[in-house]
Amino acid sequence: MTAPRAASWSFREEDSARIHGVLQAFLRDAAARTALLVDRAGQMLITVGEPPSFDPTAFASLTAADFSANDQLARLLGEPEFGALFHQGERESLYLADIARRVILVVLFDNRTTLGLVKLRMKSAVGELTAIFTELFERSEGQATQVDSDFLGEAEDELDKLFGSS
């Protein structure tokens, strides 16, 4: 399975509010510290919860690279993808999950919670976020198609005028 083609997309204010609501509820229910959304190109999109103590730009780039490397490992094993990754540290751990094949949800948690609780609550959050992002991407792609169509029509008209075609 390949990721959808890159397209420009953006959040509306209501998209951002819905996403923040899902992430805030997840953090509360999972007793996790921070949730971050990173796009597959390595751009930080949203941070909810405790502010991270690291460089978010570097973190986002490394997260995207980590997920891409694991996609390749999955293919080597005959799997289409690994939908989630877990990195355990002595004090801090990360749980990463794919959202709509274009965004990565990263959850930072410590010993105030358990991996089991994070995974349990993550399933619902991933489902809600996937629905939101799928809707957002479809809306953005529909707008891009309309713009492309309008642009092509105008470009054809200008070429006709330029070269004297009728």
Backbone as CSV, one residue per row, in Angstrom:
resi,resn,N_x,N_y,N_z,CA_x,CA_y,CA_z,C_x,C_y,C_z
1,MET,0.847,-1.171,0.000,0.000,0.000,0.000,0.891,1.233,0.000
2,THR,0.623,2.176,-0.885,1.406,3.389,-0.926,0.588,4.532,-0.360
3,ALA,1.289,5.522,0.116,0.619,6.697,0.664,0.003,7.480,-0.475
4,PRO,-1.095,8.181,-0.213,-1.700,9.013,-1.239,-0.711,10.063,-1.716
5,ARG,-0.928,10.548,-2.942,-0.024,11.554,-3.474,-0.053,12.796,-2.590
6,ALA,1.069,13.462,-2.571,1.155,14.671,-1.764,0.227,15.730,-2.339
7,ALA,-0.479,16.387,-1.500,-1.352,17.477,-1.910,-1.316,18.513,-0.811
8,SER,-1.586,19.734,-1.196,-1.616,20.750,-0.156,-2.956,20.663,0.558
9,TRP,-2.914,20.861,1.843,-4.120,20.839,2.652,-3.875,21.707,3.864
10,SER,-4.953,22.143,4.439,-4.826,22.982,5.621,-6.027,22.748,6.525
11,PHE,-5.844,23.114,7.791,-6.920,22.997,8.761,-7.803,24.234,8.697
12,ARG,-9.050,24.028,8.901,-9.949,25.131,9.208,-9.979,25.247,10.725
13,GLU,-10.512,26.336,11.220,-10.585,26.523,12.660,-11.376,25.395,13.317
14,GLU,-12.475,24.984,12.678,-13.289,23.904,13.260,-12.571,22.556,13.215
15,ASP,-11.712,22.344,12.197,-10.908,21.114,12.144,-9.951,21.077,13.329
16,SER,-9.281,22.193,13.546,-8.326,22.283,14.640,-9.014,22.052,15.984
17,ALA,-10.194,22.632,16.165,-10.926,22.451,17.423,-11.312,20.990,17.630
18,ARG,-11.777,20.330,16.566,-12.142,18.909,16.677,-10.930,18.054,17.017
19,ILE,-9.813,18.311,16.346,-8.587,17.544,16.580,-8.096,17.755,18.008
20,HIS,-8.056,19.013,18.445,-7.633,19.300,19.820,-8.540,18.594,20.828
21,GLY,-9.847,18.595,20.575,-10.779,17.933,21.489,-10.499,16.443,21.614
22,VAL,-10.259,15.785,20.480,-9.945,14.350,20.491,-8.662,14.102,21.274
23,LEU,-7.650,14.907,21.012,-6.353,14.703,21.670,-6.411,15.008,23.165
24,GLN,-7.131,16.034,23.560,-7.256,16.354,24.982,-7.988,15.237,25.732
25,ALA,-9.061,14.713,25.131,-9.793,13.604,25.759,-8.905,12.371,25.854
26,PHE,-8.137,12.097,24.793,-7.229,10.954,24.809,-6.202,11.086,25.935
27,LEU,-5.559,12.252,26.032,-4.538,12.448,27.069,-5.129,12.252,28.458
28,ARG,-6.317,12.776,28.674,-6.979,12.624,29.977,-7.267,11.145,30.261
29,ASP,-7.870,10.452,29.298,-8.284,9.059,29.497,-7.102,8.092,29.597
30,ALA,-6.003,8.421,28.914,-4.830,7.536,28.910,-3.804,7.935,29.963
31,ALA,-4.013,9.064,30.616,-3.062,9.597,31.598,-1.680,9.801,30.974
32,ALA,-1.674,10.184,29.691,-0.430,10.455,28.979,-0.095,11.938,29.099
33,ARG,1.136,12.297,28.774,1.604,13.669,28.959,1.355,14.574,27.764
34,THR,1.733,14.101,26.573,1.728,14.968,25.393,1.308,14.168,24.171
35,ALA,0.541,14.821,23.299,0.201,14.248,21.998,0.660,15.227,20.929
36,LEU,1.336,14.691,19.925,1.822,15.517,18.828,1.344,14.912,17.518
37,LEU,0.999,15.749,16.576,0.686,15.282,15.228,1.759,15.809,14.290
38,VAL,2.326,14.891,13.519,3.411,15.190,12.592,2.984,14.671,11.232
39,ASP,3.199,15.452,10.168,2.865,14.907,8.854,4.015,14.049,8.348
40,ARG,3.737,13.243,7.341,4.735,12.292,6.842,5.946,12.978,6.209
41,ALA,5.817,14.288,5.938,6.949,15.038,5.395,7.854,15.567,6.510
42,GLY,7.448,15.376,7.768,8.282,15.783,8.886,7.963,17.155,9.449
43,GLN,6.759,17.653,9.208,6.347,18.952,9.750,5.488,18.748,10.990
44,MET,5.782,19.493,12.052,4.964,19.442,13.257,3.654,20.157,12.955
45,LEU,2.526,19.498,13.254,1.219,20.081,12.985,0.560,20.626,14.247
46,ILE,0.497,19.795,15.282,-0.227,20.163,16.502,0.471,19.527,17.698
47,THR,0.511,20.265,18.794,0.998,19.741,20.068,-0.069,20.031,21.115
48,VAL,-0.462,19.005,21.869,-1.472,19.145,22.910,-0.910,18.518,24.188
49,GLY,-1.199,19.124,25.315,-0.723,18.603,26.594,0.500,19.353,27.057
50,GLU,1.338,18.676,27.830,2.548,19.303,28.354,3.477,19.682,27.200
51,PRO,3.993,20.901,27.221,4.928,21.286,26.153,6.174,20.404,26.191
52,PRO,6.607,19.923,25.041,7.811,19.084,25.019,9.057,19.905,25.350
53,SER,10.048,19.231,25.893,11.293,19.898,26.288,12.379,19.747,25.220
54,PHE,12.001,19.367,24.014,12.967,19.160,22.938,12.631,20.055,21.751
55,ASP,13.519,20.066,20.771,13.317,20.843,19.549,12.227,20.169,18.706
56,PRO,11.053,20.808,18.571,9.959,20.163,17.846,10.236,19.960,16.358
57,THR,11.040,20.824,15.755,11.363,20.676,14.331,12.198,19.416,14.109
58,ALA,13.230,19.241,14.907,14.072,18.045,14.791,13.264,16.800,15.128
59,PHE,12.435,16.882,16.164,11.620,15.740,16.569,10.676,15.316,15.445
60,ALA,10.025,16.278,14.803,9.092,15.966,13.722,9.800,15.287,12.555
61,SER,10.974,15.794,12.198,11.750,15.190,11.100,12.159,13.764,11.433
62,LEU,12.632,13.552,12.647,13.044,12.209,13.060,11.851,11.251,13.141
63,THR,10.714,11.756,13.579,9.504,10.924,13.656,9.096,10.437,12.268
64,ALA,9.084,11.349,11.301,8.725,10.974,9.930,9.726,9.959,9.366
65,ALA,11.001,10.173,9.631,12.028,9.244,9.157,11.875,7.875,9.815
66,ASP,11.573,7.868,11.115,11.354,6.619,11.853,10.197,5.833,11.236
67,PHE,9.093,6.518,10.971,7.928,5.837,10.410,8.228,5.314,9.010
68,SER,8.944,6.100,8.206,9.303,5.661,6.850,10.214,4.435,6.888
69,ALA,11.185,4.443,7.783,12.080,3.291,7.914,11.301,2.050,8.332
70,ASN,10.367,2.221,9.243,9.568,1.076,9.683,8.606,0.590,8.607
71,ASP,8.142,1.485,7.732,7.345,1.052,6.574,8.165,0.105,5.703
72,GLN,9.449,0.431,5.511,10.321,-0.420,4.700,10.582,-1.761,5.389
73,LEU,10.770,-1.735,6.706,10.936,-2.985,7.452,9.695,-3.871,7.331
74,ALA,8.522,-3.263,7.413,7.274,-4.019,7.281,7.217,-4.704,5.916
75,ARG,7.568,-3.967,4.870,7.528,-4.540,3.514,8.491,-5.722,3.384
76,LEU,9.667,-5.603,4.012,10.630,-6.707,3.975,10.066,-7.962,4.625
77,LEU,9.204,-7.769,5.603,8.570,-8.895,6.289,7.276,-9.343,5.630
78,GLY,6.918,-8.686,4.516,5.699,-9.058,3.811,4.447,-8.410,4.379
79,GLU,4.610,-7.417,5.233,3.473,-6.691,5.795,3.268,-5.416,4.982
80,PRO,2.029,-4.997,4.784,1.819,-3.749,4.046,2.332,-2.535,4.824
81,GLU,2.263,-2.603,6.148,2.725,-1.502,6.989,2.685,-1.938,8.444
82,PHE,3.361,-1.167,9.276,3.187,-1.258,10.719,2.371,-0.030,11.094
83,GLY,1.182,-0.220,11.570,0.296,0.899,11.875,0.656,1.617,13.151
84,ALA,1.474,0.986,13.985,1.856,1.611,15.256,3.265,1.174,15.626
85,LEU,3.955,2.056,16.355,5.306,1.787,16.828,5.383,2.149,18.301
86,PHE,6.259,1.463,19.017,6.430,1.739,20.438,7.913,1.808,20.740
87,HIS,8.318,2.870,21.453,9.702,3.033,21.887,9.675,3.222,23.398
88,GLN,10.324,2.304,24.113,10.297,2.344,25.574,11.633,2.818,26.120
89,GLY,11.558,3.798,27.016,12.739,4.291,27.707,12.613,4.015,29.192
90,GLU,13.641,4.373,29.943,13.592,4.176,31.393,12.531,5.049,32.043
91,ARG,12.464,6.320,31.601,11.511,7.260,32.209,10.422,7.701,31.235
92,GLU,10.744,7.801,29.963,9.823,8.297,28.941,9.653,7.251,27.851
93,SER,8.449,7.172,27.336,8.175,6.255,26.232,7.367,6.978,25.163
94,LEU,7.426,6.443,23.959,6.682,6.979,22.816,5.813,5.887,22.230
95,TYR,4.606,6.257,21.867,3.751,5.373,21.092,3.321,6.168,19.868
96,LEU,3.559,5.619,18.697,3.268,6.312,17.444,2.239,5.509,16.658
97,ALA,1.301,6.215,16.046,0.271,5.546,15.254,0.013,6.320,13.965
98,ASP,-0.273,5.572,12.926,-0.580,6.138,11.620,-1.999,6.698,11.616
99,ILE,-2.165,7.880,11.032,-3.473,8.499,10.855,-3.653,8.773,9.366
100,ALA,-4.558,8.053,8.731,-4.935,8.280,7.328,-3.747,8.243,6.362
101,ARG,-2.712,7.507,6.693,-1.520,7.328,5.849,-0.773,8.608,5.531
102,ARG,-1.111,9.709,6.228,-0.432,10.966,5.943,-0.004,11.721,7.193
103,VAL,-0.445,11.267,8.338,-0.150,11.948,9.592,0.241,10.895,10.624
104,ILE,1.107,11.283,11.545,1.556,10.388,12.605,1.165,10.997,13.945
105,LEU,0.471,10.219,14.754,0.158,10.623,16.117,1.263,10.083,17.017
106,VAL,1.894,10.973,17.768,2.946,10.588,18.704,2.451,10.906,20.107
107,VAL,2.511,9.915,20.980,2.103,10.110,22.367,3.321,9.914,23.252
108,LEU,3.566,10.887,24.107,4.644,10.808,25.087,4.023,10.467,26.425
109,PHE,4.559,9.448,27.081,4.022,9.080,28.390,5.129,8.580,29.289
110,ASP,4.866,8.592,30.576,5.852,8.152,31.559,5.213,7.111,32.471
111,ASN,5.797,6.897,33.641,5.322,5.822,34.523,4.023,6.159,35.261
112,ARG,3.410,7.297,34.962,2.093,7.602,35.535,0.981,6.796,34.865
113,THR,1.318,6.139,33.765,0.347,5.314,33.050,1.045,4.047,32.566
114,THR,0.299,3.211,31.849,0.876,1.969,31.329,0.720,1.918,29.814
115,LEU,1.562,1.141,29.189,1.449,0.942,27.749,0.073,0.388,27.404
116,GLY,-0.419,-0.535,28.217,-1.737,-1.123,27.953,-2.848,-0.093,27.908
117,LEU,-2.841,0.841,28.855,-3.874,1.877,28.871,-3.724,2.817,27.680
118,VAL,-2.489,3.181,27.348,-2.245,4.046,26.183,-2.757,3.359,24.916
119,LYS,-2.405,2.091,24.724,-2.859,1.362,23.531,-4.373,1.241,23.482
120,LEU,-4.979,0.968,24.621,-6.432,0.834,24.682,-7.124,2.130,24.265
121,ARG,-6.677,3.241,24.806,-7.285,4.546,24.492,-6.887,5.047,23.108
122,MET,-5.736,4.597,22.627,-5.241,5.025,21.327,-6.156,4.556,20.196
123,LYS,-6.714,3.376,20.335,-7.545,2.821,19.260,-8.700,3.757,18.918
124,SER,-9.389,4.247,19.924,-10.510,5.153,19.706,-10.040,6.482,19.126
125,ALA,-8.960,7.021,19.675,-8.437,8.309,19.195,-8.004,8.205,17.737
126,VAL,-7.332,7.113,17.381,-6.894,6.921,16.000,-8.104,6.862,15.063
127,GLY,-9.148,6.160,15.463,-10.350,6.087,14.642,-10.977,7.450,14.427
128,GLU,-11.096,8.226,15.495,-11.686,9.567,15.381,-10.815,10.492,14.533
129,LEU,-9.515,10.460,14.766,-8.612,11.320,14.005,-8.555,10.915,12.533
130,THR,-8.588,9.619,12.262,-8.588,9.162,10.869,-9.821,9.682,10.149
131,ALA,-10.970,9.638,10.794,-12.199,10.158,10.180,-12.078,11.666,9.907
132,ILE,-11.552,12.412,10.863,-11.395,13.857,10.691,-10.432,14.158,9.548
133,PHE,-9.264,13.506,9.548,-8.273,13.787,8.514,-8.719,13.296,7.143
134,THR,-9.412,12.181,7.074,-9.915,11.704,5.785,-10.879,12.734,5.200
135,GLU,-11.762,13.237,6.028,-12.701,14.281,5.596,-11.939,15.531,5.136
136,LEU,-10.956,15.929,5.916,-10.153,17.109,5.594,-9.415,16.926,4.263
137,PHE,-8.796,15.764,4.059,-8.060,15.511,2.819,-8.997,15.463,1.615
138,GLU,-10.150,14.819,1.775,-11.107,14.753,0.669,-11.606,16.140,0.301
139,ARG,-11.866,16.955,1.297,-12.324,18.315,1.045,-11.239,19.106,0.326
140,SER,-9.997,18.987,0.785,-8.881,19.713,0.177,-8.620,19.248,-1.251
141,GLU,-8.698,17.939,-1.482,-8.463,17.423,-2.828,-9.575,17.831,-3.776
142,GLY,-10.802,17.891,-3.272,-11.924,18.359,-4.089,-11.745,19.812,-4.479
143,GLN,-11.262,20.626,-3.540,-11.006,22.039,-3.831,-9.869,22.172,-4.833
144,ALA,-8.832,21.351,-4.676,-7.695,21.406,-5.600,-8.131,21.014,-7.002
145,THR,-8.995,20.015,-7.127,-9.495,19.589,-8.432,-10.268,20.717,-9.091
146,GLN,-11.107,21.413,-8.325,-11.872,22.526,-8.867,-10.944,23.650,-9.314
147,VAL,-9.936,23.966,-8.525,-8.986,25.006,-8.886,-8.234,24.599,-10.136
148,ASP,-7.762,23.338,-10.203,-7.047,22.857,-11.380,-7.925,22.958,-12.617
149,SER,-9.176,22.576,-12.513,-10.109,22.619,-13.628,-10.333,24.064,-14.081
150,ASP,-10.554,24.958,-13.121,-10.749,26.373,-13.449,-9.501,26.940,-14.117
151,PHE,-8.336,26.613,-13.580,-7.081,27.115,-14.122,-6.871,26.624,-15.548
152,LEU,-7.129,25.350,-15.793,-6.944,24.804,-17.139,-7.854,25.484,-18.140
153,GLY,-9.106,25.713,-17.757,-10.041,26.399,-18.650,-9.560,27.799,-18.991
154,GLU,-9.098,28.539,-17.979,-8.590,29.888,-18.208,-7.318,29.857,-19.051
155,ALA,-6.448,28.893,-18.789,-5.209,28.784,-19.560,-5.504,28.491,-21.030
156,GLU,-6.471,27.606,-21.291,-6.849,27.308,-22.669,-7.391,28.547,-23.362
157,ASP,-8.220,29.335,-22.658,-8.759,30.573,-23.229,-7.642,31.546,-23.581
158,GLU,-6.667,31.697,-22.682,-5.549,32.610,-22.923,-4.705,32.142,-24.100
159,LEU,-4.476,30.836,-24.211,-3.700,30.296,-25.348,-4.440,30.539,-26.656
160,ASP,-5.761,30.337,-26.619,-6.567,30.589,-27.828,-6.433,32.043,-28.246
161,LYS,-6.494,32.972,-27.285,-6.365,34.391,-27.597,-4.965,34.686,-28.142
162,LEU,-3.962,34.101,-27.511,-2.572,34.355,-27.888,-2.274,33.882,-29.312
163,PHE,-2.764,32.682,-29.651,-2.448,32.093,-30.952,-3.554,32.284,-31.968
164,GLY,-4.566,33.045,-31.613,-5.624,33.384,-32.559,-6.549,32.255,-32.913
165,SER,-6.642,31.227,-32.087,-7.586,30.132,-32.349,-8.972,30.573,-31.914
166,SER,-9.997,30.022,-32.565,-11.351,30.376,-32.144,-12.162,29.198,-31.734
